[in-house]
Amino acid sequence: MVPGLQAHSACLLFFFGAGFPSPHRPFPLSSDTMTADQPEVAGATATTVSSVDSKLSELSVESADASAAAAAAAAAPTTIDMNAPFINPDGTPMTKNQIKNEEKRRAKMEKFLAKQAKQSEKAAAAKDAPKKAPKVVKAPVEIPVDNTPKGSKKDTAAQFPSSYHPTYVESAWYSWWQESGFFKPEYSHPNLDAAPEDTFTIVIPPPNVTGSLHLGHALTNAVEDSLVRWNRMNGKMTLWLPGTDHAGIATQSAVERQLYRETGQTRHDLGREKFIEKIWAWKDRFGNRICDQISRLGCSVDWSRHRFTMDPSMSEAVTEAFVRLFEKGYIYRTTRLVNWCPHLRTALSNLEVDHMELTEPTMLKVPGHGEDKRYEFGVLIKFAYKLADEAGQPTDEEIVVATTRIETMLGDTGIIVNPADPRYEGLVGRSAVHPFLGHLIPIRADESVDIEFGTGAVKITPAHDPNDYEMHKKHGFELVTIFSDDGRINARGGQFEGLMRFDAREAVIAALKEKGLYRETVSNPMSIPICSRSGDVIEPMPKPQWYVKTDEFSAQAADAVRSGKIQILPEGVFDRTWFHWMESPQDWCISRQLWWGHQIPVYRVTFVCEALEASTPDDDARWIAARSADEALDQAAKNFGVARDQITVEQDSDVLDTWFSSGLFPFATMGWPNAESPDLKAFFPNSILETGHDIIFFWVARMVMMSLALTGEVPFSKVFLHAMVRDAHGRKMSKSLGNVIDPIHMIEGVSLQQLHDALDADTNLPASERQVAKQGQRKDFPKGIGECGTDALRFALCAYTLQPRDINLDVKRVEAYRNFCNKIWNGFRFAMDKFDASFQPSDAIPRLETLPSLADRWIIARLNACIQACNEGLEQFNFADPTQALYAFFMNEFCDVYLEWTKPVFLSGSDAAKADARQVLYNCLDVYLRLMHPFMPYITEELYQRLPRRAVHAAIPSIMVSPYPKVSAAEQEAEAEASATATSQFDLILELARVIRQATAEHAEKPRRPDCFVATSAEHADLFRPETESILSIARAASLSLVDDAQADALAAEGLVFHDLTMKEAVVARVAIRPVVVTA
């Protein structure tokens, strides 16, 4: 026998793993490897090998039988002889290194065997232990059902659900509010006779009827409704006017895409009248859906005053505005280069054009050019023009030009070079010959040419480039349009006629190569103008359009902000943007070649008499702005001095830019142009405009300009511009990314599959983009979105407004506020248990100077601070501070401290202390609900209706028309000292409780409820002593002893560790704990 070999072999198996080859042992080591002349060793090792193999098998095979494993473990050796001689199998002594390794192996094997023995004991104990009771499956939570008829008030006396359920809480209230007329300004002022300072008016930024609302709209509505409800509760005559926008280009594009996907037809196949019918059907569908979403968000808008921008009253206002501006000379018609979208076949304003920045050659897909085709952008192409001789024939001489848009060479009518460029000396005044069309192209000198760019020679295509258009006006180069309205090469393009623009690009390059005129293509960073609606590449085109002169109105709008007539909020953030636009105005192109929108109220005059028709100039005088065709005939007859029957008039087929009608929204919705309209007198100018900062010029500036031009007044005195909502990763919300969230999905909750289904229902999203969007949804919402409820969503959005430019909205944060709603619900249920049937809240508000309890004084002081924060925040359009104050008060002060502090009072306090605590508790609940209501309308109404009422408030039907809590300046001043004293004293007590809990947590024994010892001054001892029971409750301690320094030193000598209680960097007490000794 070789002592120690058994352990040695087992250790080898432990390290190499029985049954698993290693680099040094290609086959498993087992008892079969033992030789016949080592019977005892073989037998002993076999036992060890068997036990270790059994252990490894147990770890590797999940289905191993537990009892067999236990038996195998029991058969294994339970100890190892650490003192056995260190001898090799051949009987020779081990070397020092071998001994060292052997010691390590024995030590590890001993640990392994000890672990194995412990597992055997556990297995045996488990075998003898009684079987566990089967796991009880919790029954699904039963959500209470509300059966209140629509428009009726919910019966809150029937039940008080044990937990918060948004679906139940939010049911019935909105229809009751609406039916009761609370949303109408007439509720508080039947005659609409409030003074301007007692009136609050705001119009909703009308959402486009292109689809449903997204979280950006939800932010707008949450912010605006909080302002509206706050002002209503402050007693003001309040109007929040809702509406929707026809959104000309956007809606027509959406319906066109749907029509083509479903039928393969275009609007031209259908005809204008039938196509407009389809758009109205679309409008009804999505307009109604938008209104439903606004209602679900709890928005207290006056639905009786809802306006759609193509309602008859709005159309009348649009017509009147156009005619008045036309008659004053502010609207004119001219031909100039415009941003043309070939896909939509309409002109666009500069603001409707996006810019794609390219830093290198890039292949891009272009609408209308085939699903699978890509075209190269971001390059500069050089090619040669042959110079002409005196007879106009091409010579061997050439001039090389460079262009980013080779297809436009078909419209080249000039070449310019810098007169200081020596390369082109002698060429100025000569001409080049067009290689495909044969016409001569004059070469002119112009100092604007950059000698270093390209070849220094610039081809001029006046009809399709803004800079070239200026050269046309300067040098007289011919204006030749080579594109049709849909982006095809027209008859002026010769052999390339009929090709789409970028197919022509490829064809022109090939033809130039064939003629030996192509030179090279080089990389060129560039910016590509893109239609914001269709994604098509913008084509500059000369088109006759209608324009509004804006220089005068822009100057007035800039002065309105500079003088303070209009205040842009947040202060100082967007003023520079405003002045940038207002101080460098461009005339506004207001005509669009669309079918959906307000048809421009101008009529072109044609004479019945051919001679008169031929002799009358075809100029601007032929266009008459009028409110009707009949009025246009009268005006034309008067202007031209002919009888009505000698002329005919035909209305321009173009429609007005959507922003023209939207620009009238603040006053047209109030009854303008009827100066006697009651709403116009009562609610215009509006109090404030609230919207996203991205449309500061699209909409805000145009409302200001239109209002100044047509009413002589600014449309509102304040503009609050909120941040843009992005996803949790900071990305822009986009359907193609799958991160656009319907607010209703967050309110109700939605599964991942339902999110996918919503994408599939959007037929205007290409299939390839839908797949990418679904991948994004799977990544961001793998489990869908949980039910959050309206209140949590609104509160989260308002809390986010601290950021002025971008909000990275994380769904998890909204879900956290849903838990906050649950905390509010549970806190109220707990607190309201303290009110018995006989409890009647006092009409007198608890005052600090009348309350004997320090805790009561402290919570009232904290509540007053919360009241102040809410009012100041809402007054300053700062929504983050009130939401933070409301959250902190309820969670950190009311629930975590005050409710805990009052437990001993209600358990064993005097009747007087209980009575005071009930009144203070009630006051906190009542005031808190009213403070929170602008942000969380549903849960606050639900709980307010369950709360007992003060006699002075008994007649108030709803929390939304109850008074908003305030603390007057006089009250603040009178209670300032008492408030500061109560706060500082109670903060010290809270700090004592915190130090006790910290000392408990750091104690070696982690006692559950220890005895506490506090060494402090007599003054502080007098403060702590009456609050002992509550301190013990919140500190989770068994007893509290106030000791002097000598007693503290004695306790320290016993081994107790004292912790400093520090306030304002001064030690005011020392705290020690001792575990409670439990005696038999």
ZATOR-65570 format. One record per residue (C-alpha): z, y, x; residue in one letter. Coordinates in steps of 0.25 Angstrom, whole numbers, plus 5000, padded with zeros to 4 digits. Example, Ala and Ser with C-alpha at 12.3 -4.5 7.8 and 13.67 -1.06 7.14 Angstrom:
% residues 2
503149825049a;502949965055s;
END
This chain:
% residues 1080
500050005000m;499750145004v;500850234998p;500250364992g;498850304990l;499150294975q;499350444974a;498250474984h;497250394976s;497650464963a;497550604969c;496150564974l;495750534959l;496450654954f;495650744963f;494250674962f;494450634948g;494350494944a;492950454939g;492250574945f;491450574958p;491750674969s;490950714981p;491850624989h;492050514980r;490750474973p;491350374964f;492650374955p;493850324963l;494550214955s;495450084957s;494150014960d;494050084973t;495350014978m;495149894988t;495749754986a;496649764998d;497349884992q;497849814979p;499149894977e;498550024981v;497349994972a;498249954960g;499050084962a;497850174963t;497250104951a;498350154942t;498250294947t;496750294946v;496850244932s;497850354928s;497050464934v;495750414929d;496450404915s;496850554916k;495550604921l;494850524909s;495850584900e;495450724904l;493950694904s;493750624891v;494250694879e;494250564871s;495150484880a;496250414872d;497550494873a;498450364873s;497650294884a;497750424892a;499250424890a;499350274894a;498550294907a;499350414910a;500650334909a;500150234918a;499950334929a;500950354940p;501950464937t;502350504951t;501750504965i;502550474978d;502450614986m;503150554998n;502250435000a;501750415014p;500450485018f;499650365022i;498150335021n;497550215013p;497250155027d;498750165031g;498550285041t;499450405039p;498750525033m;498450655041t;499050785038k;497850835030n;497850705022q;499350715020i;499150855015k;498050815005n;498850695001e;500050784997e;499150874989k;498550754982r;499950694979r;500450824973a;499350834964k;499350694960m;500850714957e;500550834948k;499450754941f;500350634938l;501450724933a;500450794923k;500050654919q;501450614916a;501650734908k;500450714900q;500950564897s;502250614892e;501550714883k;500650604878a;501850514875a;502550624868a;501350664860a;501250514855k;502650514850d;502650654844a;502450664829p;501050704825k;500750844823k;500450894809a;499050914806p;498551064809k;498651144796v;497351214793v;497551354788k;496951384775a;495851494776p;496351634773v;496151664759e;495551804757i;496051874745p;494951904734v;494852034728d;494252034714n;494352184711t;493152234702p;492252324709k;492752474708g;494152424704s;495352444712k;495952324719k;497252264714d;498152264726t;499352224718a;498852084717a;498952034731q;499252074745f;498451984754p;499251924766s;498151964776s;497052064777y;495652024772h;494652134773p;493752074762t;494952084752y;495452214757v;494152284756e;493752234743s;493752324730a;494152454737w;492852514740y;492252504726s;493552554720w;493552674729w;492152704725q;492352684710e;493552774711s;492752884717g;493552904729f;492352924738f;491853044730k;492253184733p;492453204719e;493653114719y;494453224725s;493653344721h;492953324708p;492253454709n;491853444724l;492653574726d;493353554739a;493253664749a;492453634761p;493653604770e;494153504760d;492853434759t;492353314768f;490853274768t;490153174776i;488753104774v;488552964779i;487452954790p;486552884780p;486252744786p;484752704787n;484352604776v;483752514787t;484752414786g;486252394785s;487352474792l;487852434806h;489152474813l;488652604817g;488652644802h;489952574800a;490552674811l;489952794804t;490552744791n;491952714796a;492052844803v;491552924791e;492352854781d;493652874789s;493353024789l;492953024774v;494152954770r;495153034778w;494553164772n;494653104758r;496053074760m;496353214766n;495953264752g;494553314755k;493353314746m;492553204753t;491153154753l;490553054761w;489053044757l;488352914759p;486852884761g;485752804767t;484452854775d;483052804772h;482852794788a;481352814787g;480852744800i;481952644801a;481852594787t;480352594786q;480252514799s;481252414794a;480552394781v;479252384788e;479752274798r;480252194786q;478952214778l;478152164790y;479052044793r;479152004778e;477652024774t;476852064787g;476452194780q;476652334785t;476952454777r;475552494777h;475152364771d;476152384760l;475852534757g;476852654757r;477352634743e;477652484743k;478252504757f;479152614752i;479652524741e;480052414751k;480852524759i;481552564747w;481952424744a;482452414759w;483252544757k;483952484744d;484352364751r;484852424764f;485352554758g;486252474748n;486752384759r;487152504768i;487852564756c;488652434754d;488952434769q;489552574768i;490352534756s;490852414764r;491352504775l;492252574765g;491452704766c;491952804755s;490652874753v;490252934740d;489152834735w;488752924723s;488153024734r;487452924742h;486052974747r;484852894752f;483952984761t;482752964751m;483552984738d;482853084729p;483953194732s;483753164747m;482253174746s;482253304739e;483153364750a;482153304760v;481053374754t;481753504752e;482153504766a;480753484771f;480153584762v;481153694766r;481053664781l;479453664780f;479453794772e;480353864783k;479453814794g;480353714800y;479453594797i;478053584803y;476853484805r;476153474818t;475553364827t;476253334840r;476553204848l;477653124841v;478352994843n;477552894836w;477952754832c;476752664830p;477552554824h;478152644813l;476952744814r;477752864813t;478252984821a;479652984827l;480553094831s;481053084846n;482453044841l;481752914835e;481252874848v;482052784858d;481752774873h;481652644880m;481852664895e;481152574905l;481352564920t;480352464923e;479152394917p;479552334904t;478752244894m;479052294880l;478752244866k;478152354857v;478152344841p;476752324835g;476152254848h;476452114845g;477752034846e;477551964859d;476852084867k;477552164878r;477052294885y;477352354898e;478152484899f;478852554910g;477552564919v;476652664924l;475152624924i;474152694933k;472652694930f;471452784935a;470552874927y;469152894933k;468853044936l;467653104929a;466453164935d;465853294930e;465053214920a;466253154915g;465953014921q;467052934928p;466952934944t;467652854954d;468752954955e;470052924948e;471352984944i;472552884942v;473552914931v;474852844927a;475352814913t;476452734906t;475552714894r;474252674899i;473752654884e;473752804882t;472752824892m;471752804880l;472252944875g;472153014889d;471553144888t;472053214901g;472653194915i;473553294922i;473953304937v;474853394944n;474053504951p;474953494963a;474553344965d;473553334976p;473053204972r;472353264960y;471753384967e;470353414961g;470553324949l;471153434939v;470053474930g;469253344931r;469353234921s;469453084921a;468752984912v;469452894902h;469052754906p;469052694892f;468752814883l;467852894892g;468353034889h;468753134900l;470153154904i;470353294910p;471353314922i;472253434922r;473353484931a;474753494926d;476053524934e;476853434925s;476353314932v;477253234941d;476553204953i;477453094957e;477353014944f;476252914942g;474952954949t;475253104946g;474053104936a;474553104922v;473653044910k;473753134897i;473853064884t;474153184875p;474253104862a;475253004867h;476253064877d;477153184874p;476953244888n;475453224887d;475453294874y;476053414881e;474853404891m;473853404879h;474453534874k;474453594888k;473053544894h;472353524881g;472153374883f;471553304871e;472553234861l;472053094859v;472852994850t;472552854854i;473552774845f;473552754830s;474852764823d;475152614825d;474952624840g;473552564841r;472452624850i;471552704841n;470052734842a;470252834853r;470752714862g;469252664863g;469252514867q;470752504865f;470752544850e;471652454841g;472552414852l;474052434851m;474652534861r;475152434871f;474052334869d;473152454873a;474052474885r;473752334891e;472252344887a;472152484894v;472752434907i;471752314906a;470552404904a;470952494915l;471152374925k;469752334920e;469152474924k;469952474937g;470752594933l;472152534932y;472952564945r;474452504943e;475652494935t;477052534940v;478452534935s;478852664927n;480152694921p;479952754907m;480452784893s;479752724881i;479952794868p;480252694857i;480352704842c;481752694838s;481352624825r;480252524828s;480352504843g;478952544845d;478452634857v;478352774853i;476952834854e;476752984855p;475753024845m;475153154840p;475453164825k;475653274815p;477053274811q;478153364803w;479153434812y;480453514810v;480753624819k;482053604824t;482353714835d;483053814825e;483853704818f;484253634831s;484753774837a;485653784824q;486153644825a;486553674840a;487253794836d;487953724824a;488653634834v;488853744845r;489553834835s;490453724829g;489753724815k;489553574818i;490553494827q;489953364834i;491053264836l;491553204845p;491653334851e;490853364863g;490153224863v;488853254857f;488653404857d;487753394869r;486853294862t;486853394850w;486453514858f;485453434866h;484653404854w;484853534847m;484453624859e;483153544862s;482553524848p;481253464845q;480553474832d;480853364823w;479653274818c;480053234804i;478853164799s;478753014800r;477552924797q;478352834788l;478352794773w;479852784771w;480552924770g;480453064764h;478953094763q;478753224769i;478653334758p;477353394764v;475953394757y;474653414763r;473653504756v;472253454753t;471153544746f;470353494734v;469253584738c;468453524750e;468053664755a;469553714754l;470053584761e;469053604772a;469353754774s;470853744774t;471453714788p;472153574789d;473453634795d;474953644792d;474653734780a;474053604773r;475553544772w;476453594761i;477953554761a;478353534746a;479353464738r;478353394730s;476753384729a;476753474717d;477453584725e;476553554737a;475353584728l;475953714723d;476253764737q;474853724743a;474153794732a;474953914735k;474753904750n;473253884749f;472953974737g;472353864729v;472553794716a;473453674715r;472253584711d;471453624723q;472453554733i;473053424734t;474353384742v;474753254749e;476153234754q;476253194769d;476453044770s;477453054781d;478953044779v;480153134785l;480953084797d;482253014791t;483153114798w;482553224790f;483153174777s;484453124785s;484553264790g;484753324776l;485853214773f;487153304774p;486553404763f;485453334756a;486453224751t;487353344745m;486253394736g;485453484745w;484453554742p;485253584729n;486153694734a;486953684722e;487253534724s;488853514722p;488853414734d;488053514743l;489053624740k;490253524742a;489853444754f;488953514762f;489053544774p;489653404777n;490953394784s;490453304795i;489353214800l;489753084806e;488652994813t;488252924825g;487953004838h;486552934839d;485953024828i;486553154832i;485153214832f;484453114823f;485253154811w;486453254815v;485553364821a;484553354810r;485553364799m;486153494806v;484753554807m;484253514793m;485553564787s;485453704795l;483953714791a;484153684776l;485553724772t;485953824783g;487253744786e;487653634796v;487753504788p;489153464793f;490253524802s;490553404811k;489753294817v;490453164821f;489653074830l;490152934831h;489852834842a;488752724841m;489252584838v;488852484849r;489252334850d;490352284859a;489452274871h;489052424869g;487652384864r;486952464854k;486952394840m;485652324838s;485152224828k;484352154840s;485652134848l;486352074836g;487552174837n;487252264825v;488452234815i;488452254800d;489752314797p;489852224785i;489852104795h;491052164802m;491752194789i;491552054782e;491351964795g;490151894798v;489751764805s;488751754817l;487851684808q;487851794797q;487551894809l;486351814812h;485951804798d;486051954797a;485051964808l;484151864802d;484151954789a;483652074797d;482152044796t;481852164804n;482452114817l;481452024825p;481751884826a;481851894842s;482852004840e;483651934830r;483851814839q;484351914850v;485251974840a;485851844836k;486151814850q;486951944851g;487651914838q;488051774844r;488651844856k;489351954850d;489851884837f;489951734840p;490851714828k;490251824819g;491151944816i;492451934809g;492852004796e;493352134800c;493352214787g;492952364784t;494252424788d;494252364802a;492852394805l;493052544801r;494252554809f;493652494821a;492452584820l;493252714819c;494152664830a;492952654839y;492452804837t;493252844849l;491952824857q;490952934854p;489652864858r;489752714858d;490652614851i;490552474856n;491052404844l;491752264846d;491852184833v;493152124839k;493752264838r;493452274823v;494052134821e;495252184828a;495352294818y;495252194807r;496552134812n;497152274812f;496852274797c;497552144796n;498752204803k;498752324793i;498752224782w;499852144787n;500652264791g;500552324777f;500952194771r;502152174779f;502552324777a;502352324762m;503352204761d;504452304764k;504152374750f;504752314738d;504352344724a;505352454723s;504852534735f;504252674732q;503652754744p;504252884745s;503353004743d;504053074755a;503453034768i;504452984778p;504753094788r;505253074802l;506453164801e;506953084788t;506852944794l;508152884801p;507452764807s;506752794820l;505752684818a;505352754805d;505252884811r;504452824822w;503352764813i;503252884805i;502952964818a;501952864822r;501352864808l;501253024809n;500553004822a;499552914816c;499353004805i;499053124815q;498053034823a;497252994811c;497153134805n;496853194819e;495853084822g;495053094809l;495053254810e;494453244823q;493453124820f;494253044830n;494252904823f;494852824835a;496152894835d;496552874821p;496152724821t;496952704834q;498152774828a;498052694815l;497952564823y;499052594833a;500052644822f;499952524813f;499852414824m;500752474835n;501752554827e;501852514813f;501652364814c;502152334828d;503352424827v;503752484814y;503552364805l;504352284816e;505452394817w;505652394802t;505952244801k;507452254804p;507452374795v;506952304783f;507752174786l;509152234788s;509052394788g;509752484778s;509152514765d;508952654769a;508152604782a;507352514774k;506952624764a;506552714775d;505752604782a;505052574769r;504652714767q;504152734781v;503452594781l;502752644768y;502352774774n;501752704786c;500952614777l;500452724767d;500052824778v;499452724787y;498552674776l;498052814773r;497852844788l;497052714789m;496252724777h;495052804782p;494752694792f;495152574784m;494952604770p;495052464764y;496352404769i;497052544768t;496652554753e;497052404751e;498452424757l;498652564751y;498452504737q;499552404740r;500552514746l;501552574737p;501252724734r;502052844735r;502152924722a;501353034727v;500252944730h;500352854718a;499052914711a;498152894724i;497252784720p;496652754734s;497052774748i;495752844751m;496152964742v;497552964747s;498053074757p;497753044771y;499153054779p;499353184787k;500553244795v;500553394794s;500653484806a;501953524800a;502453384799e;502053354813q;502753474818e;504053444810a;504153294814e;503553304828a;504953294835e;505453184826a;504153114828s;504253124843a;505653084843t;505452964834a;504252914842t;504952934856s;506152864851q;505452744844f;504552734856d;505752704865l;506252604855i;504852534855l;504852534870e;506252464870l;505652354861a;504452344870r;505252334883v;506152224876i;504952144873r;504352164887q;505652114893a;505651994884t;504251964888a;504551974903e;505851894902h;505751754908a;506351684896e;505451764886k;506551764876p;506151774862r;507151884857r;508051924868p;509352014869d;508952154874c;509752244882f;509452394883v;510152484893a;509852634889t;510452764886s;511452794875a;510352884868e;509252774869h;510352674864a;510552754852d;509052754849l;508952604851f;510152554844r;509752584829p;508452514832e;508952394838t;508552294826e;507152354826s;507052344842i;507452204841l;506452174831s;505252234838i;505752194852a;505952054847r;507352044853a;508651984849a;509652094852s;509752234859l;510952284867s;511052424871l;511752424885v;512252524895d;511852524910d;513052444914a;512752334904q;511352334908a;511752314922d;512652194918a;511452134911l;510552154923a;511552084931a;511451964922e;509951964925g;509352044914l;508152124917v;508052264912f;506752334909h;506552484908d;506252554895l;505452674900t;504952794891m;504252904898k;504452854911e;505952854910a;506852724908v;507652734895v;508152594894a;508252464901r;508052334893v;508352194896a;508352064888i;509051934888r;508651804881p;509551774869v;510451654873v;510351554862v;511751474861t;511951344854a;
END
